[in-house]
Amino acid sequence: MQHPASTVPDLVPVLSRGRHRNPRKGACFMEMAGFLAGERWSDHPACTHSLLATLARSVNDLISDAGRRRLVPMIPTVVGLDGDDVRIDATIALRCAWIALPVAAAERQTALAVSVLTSERLLAGMDGRESGLSEPSRRALDAAPYAARQAAAMVRDLPMTVRRYRRHSAPATVACATTGVAQACIADPDALLYAMLATAVEDTARLVAARNAQRATSVVRDSRTTVTLT
């Protein structure tokens, strides 16, 4: 029986772009994560939330060789990090959009602003509260006022379902944000790509832990409920 490893072994393939047929050809971030989880060799392992894995693959491919080496200690932290709560998808998409929107080229900013607004609206609906903007969303939109105005007009009557958001909108946001940062005219895109993945990992871990704690509480509560049969 294979057991997932908790740390990166001393001798591992050097991380490189793209996917690899076997470890002798090299490894990307998610191939290494799957290896640590004891899964068959693949860049789409089952051990990590699908959108977080999408982000990890994109950052792996877009960051520089030096930046990619900095990602290695992060690999074990994504092993087993998964959950079915769409809040994870929305939070990852928001993180990516917050970081990319102020620096991305104008042609990408509107799409990122739309993502900020739709993600906030989705989260508000799930939490049963009035739709509004968090402070990070407000700051990101303030950095691109023209895109923010365009996005506000576009999303006013835009239908959004959880299924469509999860399958299309959130992955498109990750792709737009990572490419936007990588191609931005800034001094250190690597720093933002690293931050994008690192904060997404932290957010996902927090949300998974909260959901697991909620489920554990429900189990305890149910076990204490006495049912009388007559």
HELIX and SHEET records of a PDB file:
HELIX    1   1 PRO A   23  LYS A   25  5                                   3    
HELIX    2   2 PHE A   29  LEU A   36  1                                   8    
HELIX    3   3 SER A   50  LEU A   62  1                                  13    
HELIX    4   4 ASP A   65  LEU A   71  1                                   7    
HELIX    5   5 VAL A   72  VAL A   78  5                                   7    
HELIX    6   6 VAL A   86  ALA A  100  1                                  15    
HELIX    7   7 ALA A  106  ASP A  127  1                                  22    
HELIX    8   8 GLU A  135  ASP A  142  1                                   8    
HELIX    9   9 PRO A  145  VAL A  155  1                                  11    
HELIX   10  10 VAL A  162  ARG A  164  1                                   3    
HELIX   11  11 TYR A  165  SER A  169  3                                   5    
HELIX   12  12 ALA A  170  ALA A  182  1                                  13    
HELIX   13  13 PRO A  189  SER A  223  1                                  35    
END                                                                             
